[in-house]
Amino acid sequence: MTGYVSEATRFLQDYLDNHPEQREVARQGRALWWDKPQDPETTAQFAAARVPTYPYYYDTSHPQLDPFRTEGYRPALPPRLAAQVAQRSAQTEHA
């Protein structure tokens, strides 16, 4: 017993049976847009640069939204932003 097969599914199966070259065209299209080689180093960089989302996205008073705020919880910052914070802190100490 196979179960229900819709008319659209039957049409596509019949079409692909009558036009086998379309399966290769579909594979080429998928390779063009989706099947890309993955670089582990780039994937690791993206994972390291990930920023946590906040419980309420539009809450502008959340302490994590201002990396220059001195009080409250401060999350781990990406290296570039951490360098900016350190530079700004050094400037304010010398002023």
C-alpha positions as CSV (number, residue, x, y, z in Angstrom):
1,M,0.0,0.0,0.0
2,T,1.6,3.3,-1.1
3,G,-0.9,5.9,0.2
4,Y,-2.1,9.1,-1.4
5,V,-0.1,10.7,-4.2
6,S,-1.2,14.1,-5.3
7,E,-1.8,15.0,-8.9
8,A,1.0,17.5,-8.8
9,T,3.4,14.8,-7.5
10,R,2.3,12.4,-10.2
11,F,2.8,15.1,-12.9
12,L,6.3,15.9,-11.7
13,Q,7.3,12.2,-11.5
14,D,5.9,11.6,-15.0
15,Y,7.7,14.7,-16.3
16,L,11.0,13.6,-14.8
17,D,10.6,10.1,-16.1
18,N,10.0,11.5,-19.6
19,H,12.7,14.1,-19.4
20,P,15.7,12.5,-17.5
21,E,18.0,15.4,-18.5
22,Q,16.0,17.7,-16.1
23,R,17.4,15.8,-13.1
24,E,21.0,16.8,-14.2
25,V,19.8,20.4,-14.8
26,A,18.3,20.5,-11.3
27,R,21.6,19.1,-9.8
28,Q,23.5,21.9,-11.6
29,G,21.2,24.6,-10.3
30,R,21.4,23.3,-6.8
31,A,25.2,23.2,-7.0
32,L,25.2,26.8,-8.4
33,W,23.2,28.2,-5.4
34,W,23.5,25.8,-2.5
35,D,26.2,23.2,-2.6
36,K,29.2,25.4,-1.7
37,P,32.5,24.1,-0.2
38,Q,32.7,25.0,3.5
39,D,35.9,26.6,4.9
40,P,36.3,25.5,8.6
41,E,38.3,28.6,9.4
42,T,35.7,31.0,8.2
43,T,33.0,29.0,9.9
44,A,34.9,29.2,13.2
45,Q,35.3,33.0,12.7
46,F,31.6,33.4,12.2
47,A,30.9,31.4,15.3
48,A,33.4,33.4,17.4
49,A,31.9,36.7,16.2
50,R,28.3,35.7,17.0
51,V,26.5,38.2,19.2
52,P,23.7,37.0,21.5
53,T,20.2,38.2,20.9
54,Y,18.4,40.0,23.7
55,P,15.1,38.9,25.2
56,Y,13.3,42.0,23.8
57,Y,15.0,43.2,20.7
58,Y,13.8,46.8,20.8
59,D,14.7,47.5,24.4
60,T,17.2,50.4,24.1
61,S,17.8,50.6,27.9
62,H,19.3,47.1,28.0
63,P,22.9,47.3,29.5
64,Q,24.3,45.0,26.9
65,L,23.4,47.4,24.1
66,D,25.9,50.0,25.1
67,P,29.4,48.5,25.1
68,F,30.9,51.7,26.6
69,R,28.6,51.6,29.7
70,T,30.6,51.2,32.9
71,E,28.0,49.6,35.2
72,G,26.0,46.5,34.6
73,Y,26.8,43.2,32.8
74,R,29.0,43.5,29.7
75,P,29.1,40.6,27.3
76,A,32.3,39.3,25.7
77,L,33.0,41.6,22.8
78,P,34.4,40.8,19.3
79,P,38.1,41.7,19.1
80,R,37.5,44.8,16.9
81,L,34.9,46.2,19.2
82,A,37.0,45.4,22.3
83,A,39.9,47.3,20.8
84,Q,37.5,50.3,20.2
85,V,36.3,50.1,23.8
86,A,39.9,50.0,25.1
87,Q,40.9,52.9,23.0
88,R,37.9,55.0,24.1
89,S,38.6,54.1,27.7
90,A,42.2,55.2,27.4
91,Q,41.2,58.5,25.8
92,T,38.7,59.2,28.6
93,E,41.4,58.4,31.3
94,H,43.9,60.8,29.8
95,A,41.4,63.6,29.4
